[in-house]
């Protein structure tokens, strides 16, 4: 299982890359499996894999 600290580090790194590449207009949820926003791309970590749902 990945620690909350490591997930937070991943989240920060992804957000830096989003800003660096001017993708701020993307709608996304990072590592929040409880979110059900239909218009957002969801990135999460489960079973030792990164997963993306649209």
N, C-alpha and C positions, 0 to 999 in steps of 0.2 A: 504494500500500500504506500502511496506517495504521501509525504507529509504536507500539511497545510502550508508550511513555509516554502516548500519547493513549488507547490501550485501557485502561490503568490509570486514567486520569482518568475515562473513561466508567464504568468499574467502580465507582469510588468514588462518583460522582454517583448511580448507580443504587442502590447500597447505602444512601446517605443517604435517598433517596426511599422505599426500602423501610421503613426505620426510621421515617421521618416519618409514613408512612401505616399504621403498625402491621401490616405484612405480614411480620413476622419468621418466621412459621410456614410461609411458602412454602418449597418445596424447589426450588432453582434452581442452575444452573451458569452463570457469566458468562464468556463468551469462552474456553471450554475445549472445543474440538471433539473432543478425545480422550475426554472423559467419556461413558460410556454408561449412566449411572444411569437406569433405566427410569421412576422415579417423579418425576423432576425436570424442570422446564421449562428448556430450554437456550437461551440467548441468545448469538449469536455474530455475527461480522462477516466476510463473504466477498463478493468481487466488488463492492466498494463499496456493499454493502447490509447492513443489519441483518437477521438471520434468527432466527426462534424455532421450535424443535422441541419437541414434547411427547411 
